[in-house]
């Protein structure tokens, strides 16, 4: 077959390929990718970008078939980009991966992905981007801005959410600093009255936490993690995590403030929050004995059970009020219909 093709005049073979590509759209897409791979970098980029938009076009109205067709076409793109990587054309790889992520995100915004075939392709593109960046070591400022902005633009796919941490060695200290500046507008928008979509909010939160994890200094890492979590906490568990991080950074006042907010949130929870007792202990350890027993009573009242009673008993003993709180606890257990009741304190 190969020998026979070599005998066909080049002009005739080219004409046949062009005509076949026009008649068979799928073949045309593959041919365009092939041409891009064998073109100079500037031409290749233009060819890839022109082809990308065609990869998601389909006349099929069936969501499953539309997604399957797009996945098949993007599989071909990934094969072509992997070949570009092997050829050492890292600038092409990085640029096409970013464009491909944007196109896939746009498709997923408008179309269903019934079998989950497309999201794994985003992961493959992001992995190729990381590998190329590691080899190329591009401009750190430009890379930082790209990781932030593309991550936000394609927030639906959660791409580049952990980028600051994943790319920390490529970004370096200067790149991480530029990353923090680039994400600031999104961080401010998260706290503005303007309502942000849930997936965008989670993207900002994840990007900021990944940036904090990327800090080399343990104290800075703990401080920034604690502050970020406290600022976006949506649960008692978030506040607990924040308080623990701030304590590691010796930010005791900020840690206590986070613990107080988390404790208040856990008390209001309609279900038994697993963070309640940990937050209670954290507050009690930094309170006077009288304050501590009141905190323990609040925790017990919200969660009447043996563990919370044990905590209450320890605090009550410390202020000489064991019998009083035992009687109150027995009444609380009766109110909730508990079959367990604390034993009568031993006489002293």
Rosetta blueprint (number, residue, H / E / L):
1 X L
2 X H
3 X H
4 X H
5 X H
6 X H
7 X H
8 X L
9 X L
10 X H
11 X H
12 X H
13 X H
14 X H
15 X H
16 X H
17 X H
18 X H
19 X H
20 X H
21 X H
22 X H
23 X H
24 X L
25 X H
26 X H
27 X H
28 X H
29 X H
30 X H
31 X H
32 X H
33 X H
34 X H
35 X H
36 X H
37 X H
38 X L
39 X L
40 X L
41 X H
42 X H
43 X H
44 X H
45 X H
46 X H
47 X H
48 X H
49 X H
50 X H
51 X H
52 X H
53 X H
54 X H
55 X H
56 X L
57 X L
58 X L
59 X L
60 X L
61 X L
62 X L
63 X H
64 X H
65 X H
66 X H
67 X H
68 X H
69 X H
70 X H
71 X H
72 X H
73 X H
74 X H
75 X H
76 X H
77 X H
78 X H
79 X H
80 X H
81 X H
82 X H
83 X H
84 X H
85 X H
86 X H
87 X L
88 X L
89 X L
90 X H
91 X H
92 X H
93 X H
94 X H
95 X H
96 X H
97 X H
98 X H
99 X H
100 X H
101 X H
102 X H
103 X H
104 X H
105 X H
106 X H
107 X H
108 X H
109 X H
110 X H
111 X L
112 X L
113 X L
114 X L
115 X L
116 X L
117 X L
118 X L
119 X H
120 X H
121 X H
122 X H
123 X H
124 X H
125 X H
126 X H
127 X H
128 X H
129 X H
130 X H
131 X H
132 X H
133 X H
134 X H
135 X H
136 X H
137 X L
138 X L
139 X L
140 X H
141 X H
142 X H
143 X H
144 X H
145 X H
146 X H
147 X H
148 X H
149 X H
150 X H
151 X H
152 X H
153 X H
154 X L
155 X H
156 X H
157 X H
158 X L
159 X L
160 X L
161 X L
162 X L
163 X H
164 X H
165 X H
166 X H
167 X L
168 X H
169 X H
170 X H
171 X H
172 X H
173 X H
174 X H
175 X H
176 X H
177 X H
178 X H
179 X H
180 X H
181 X H
182 X H
183 X H
184 X H
185 X H
186 X H
187 X H
188 X H
189 X H
190 X H
191 X L
192 X L
193 X L
194 X L
195 X L
196 X L
197 X L
198 X H
199 X H
200 X H
201 X H
202 X H
203 X H
204 X H
205 X H
206 X H
207 X H
208 X H
209 X H
210 X H
211 X H
212 X H
213 X H
214 X L
215 X L
216 X L
217 X L
218 X H
219 X H
220 X H
221 X H
222 X H
223 X H
224 X H
225 X H
226 X H
227 X H
228 X H
229 X H
230 X H
231 X H
232 X H
233 X L
234 X L
235 X L
236 X H
237 X H
238 X H
239 X H
240 X H
241 X H
242 X H
243 X H
244 X H
245 X H
246 X H
247 X H
248 X H
249 X L
250 X L
251 X L
252 X H
253 X H
254 X H
255 X H
256 X H
257 X H
258 X H
259 X H
260 X H
261 X H
262 X H
263 X H
264 X H
265 X H
266 X H
267 X H
268 X H
269 X L
270 X L
271 X L
272 X L
273 X L
274 X L
275 X L
276 X H
277 X H
278 X H
279 X H
280 X H
281 X H
282 X H
283 X H
284 X H
285 X L
286 X L
287 X L
288 X L
289 X H
290 X H
291 X H
292 X H
293 X H
294 X H
295 X H
296 X H
297 X H
298 X H
299 X H
300 X H
301 X H
302 X H
303 X L
304 X L
305 X L
306 X H
307 X H
308 X H
309 X H
310 X H
311 X H
312 X H
313 X H
314 X H
315 X H
316 X H
317 X H
318 X H
319 X L
320 X L
321 X L
322 X H
323 X H
324 X H
325 X H
326 X H
327 X H
328 X H
329 X H
330 X H
331 X H
332 X H
333 X H
334 X H
335 X H
336 X L
337 X L
338 X L
339 X L
340 X L
341 X L
342 X L
343 X L
344 X L
345 X L
346 X L
347 X L
348 X L
